[in-house]
Amino acid sequence: MAGTVIGILGSPLPEGNTAILLQQALKGAADAGCTTETISVNTLDFQPCMEMMFCREHETCIMDDDMQQAYLKIRDADSIIVATPVMTMGIPGRLKSFIDRCQVFFMAKYVRNQPLVAPEKKKVRRGLFICISGMKIPEVFVGAKLTAKAFFDIIDCPFHDELLISDMDTIHDIRTRKDLLDAAYAKGKALGEALGK
Ligand SMILES: Cc1cc2nc3c(=O)[nH]c(=O)nc-3n(C[C@H](O)[C@H](O)[C@H](O)COP(=O)(O)O)c2cc1C
């Protein structure tokens, strides 16, 4: 096995267009020899960050919820794909809360100088960002990209590549666009192949 690739789904729709693109990317990674898993943030039981700052001194959050398991998966993944729709010119609130709760990685890395991700893992792992939007305007991905890149930085998963698809209001059903499905598959496969090297 080349490694484990985790897909983080930010859309609330388990069979929506974002989910289909993520499935394609994970299929590509699987075909490159990786084990794959999806974290669907909408199915997790967790609260937003309450700024209790427990993670300033400890390797986890004081809030005992589904994020505890997610932290371990994020820490141990060999690469990570974040797939999300644009909502209100950013990312969906629940995905943002998920990312905010990853402050445990921020504190460990930037405040205590003891990153949770092992240096040898950081060297190999990479982040792929998949994002779709209803509208087709130049700045539509700006907010989502800033957040995604900050997330990849915080969790020591260097940004590798992106697939940004606008104009979903016209496309409607991503399954009608084989070129876009193929693009997601190819980017997932490249991510997986990079791990095998
Ligand atoms: C609450 C909400 C807010 C949205 N805000 C934006 C937006 O600001 N800009 C945009 O281009 N599309 C926006 N969209 C459209 C979605 O990005 C688009 O429909 C996307 O294809 C949804 O993907 P999904 O069906 O996989 O969740 C919004 C959709 C919802 C439900």
The ligand as an SDF file (V2000), in Angstrom:
LIG
                    3D

 31 33  0  0  0  0  0  0  0  0999 V2000
  -26.2440   28.0660    1.5480 C   0  0  0  0  0  0  0  0  0  0  0  0
  -25.5870   28.1160    0.2160 C   0  0  0  0  0  0  0  0  0  0  0  0
  -24.7720   29.1740   -0.0950 C   0  0  0  0  0  0  0  0  0  0  0  0
  -24.1430   29.2390   -1.3450 C   0  0  0  0  0  0  0  0  0  0  0  0
  -23.3400   30.3030   -1.6160 N   0  0  0  0  0  0  0  0  0  0  0  0
  -22.7220   30.3740   -2.8140 C   0  0  0  0  0  0  0  0  0  0  0  0
  -21.8790   31.4670   -3.1160 C   0  0  0  0  0  0  0  0  0  0  0  0
  -21.6460   32.3670   -2.3250 O   0  0  0  0  0  0  0  0  0  0  0  0
  -21.2890   31.5040   -4.3470 N   0  0  0  0  0  0  0  0  0  0  0  0
  -21.5070   30.5240   -5.2860 C   0  0  0  0  0  0  0  0  0  0  0  0
  -20.9400   30.6090   -6.3650 O   0  0  0  0  0  0  0  0  0  0  0  0
  -22.2970   29.4660   -4.9940 N   0  0  0  0  0  0  0  0  0  0  0  0
  -22.9080   29.3630   -3.7930 C   0  0  0  0  0  0  0  0  0  0  0  0
  -23.7170   28.3000   -3.5110 N   0  0  0  0  0  0  0  0  0  0  0  0
  -23.9040   27.2570   -4.5380 C   0  0  0  0  0  0  0  0  0  0  0  0
  -23.1000   25.9840   -4.2980 C   0  0  0  0  0  0  0  0  0  0  0  0
  -21.7170   26.2660   -4.2280 O   0  0  0  0  0  0  0  0  0  0  0  0
  -23.3490   25.0150   -5.4430 C   0  0  0  0  0  0  0  0  0  0  0  0
  -24.7390   24.7780   -5.5650 O   0  0  0  0  0  0  0  0  0  0  0  0
  -22.6440   23.6950   -5.2940 C   0  0  0  0  0  0  0  0  0  0  0  0
  -22.7470   22.9990   -6.5150 O   0  0  0  0  0  0  0  0  0  0  0  0
  -23.2440   22.8170   -4.1960 C   0  0  0  0  0  0  0  0  0  0  0  0
  -22.5180   21.5900   -4.1600 O   0  0  0  0  0  0  0  0  0  0  0  0
  -23.1260   20.2790   -3.4650 P   0  0  0  0  0  0  0  0  0  0  0  0
  -24.4610   20.0280   -4.1010 O   0  0  0  0  0  0  0  0  0  0  0  0
  -22.1760   19.2010   -3.7080 O   0  0  0  0  0  0  0  0  0  0  0  0
  -23.2430   20.5810   -1.9870 O   0  0  0  0  0  0  0  0  0  0  0  0
  -24.3530   28.2040   -2.2860 C   0  0  0  0  0  0  0  0  0  0  0  0
  -25.1900   27.1380   -1.9510 C   0  0  0  0  0  0  0  0  0  0  0  0
  -25.7980   27.0800   -0.7210 C   0  0  0  0  0  0  0  0  0  0  0  0
  -26.6900   25.9090   -0.3860 C   0  0  0  0  0  0  0  0  0  0  0  0
  1  2  1  0
  2  3  1  0
  2 30  2  0
  3  4  2  0
  4  5  1  0
  4 28  1  0
  5  6  2  0
  6  7  1  0
  6 13  1  0
  7  8  2  0
  7  9  1  0
  9 10  1  0
 10 11  2  0
 10 12  1  0
 12 13  2  0
 13 14  1  0
 14 15  1  0
 14 28  1  0
 15 16  1  0
 16 17  1  0
 16 18  1  0
 18 19  1  0
 18 20  1  0
 20 21  1  0
 20 22  1  0
 22 23  1  0
 23 24  1  0
 24 25  2  0
 24 26  1  0
 24 27  1  0
 28 29  2  0
 29 30  1  0
 30 31  1  0
M  END
$$$$
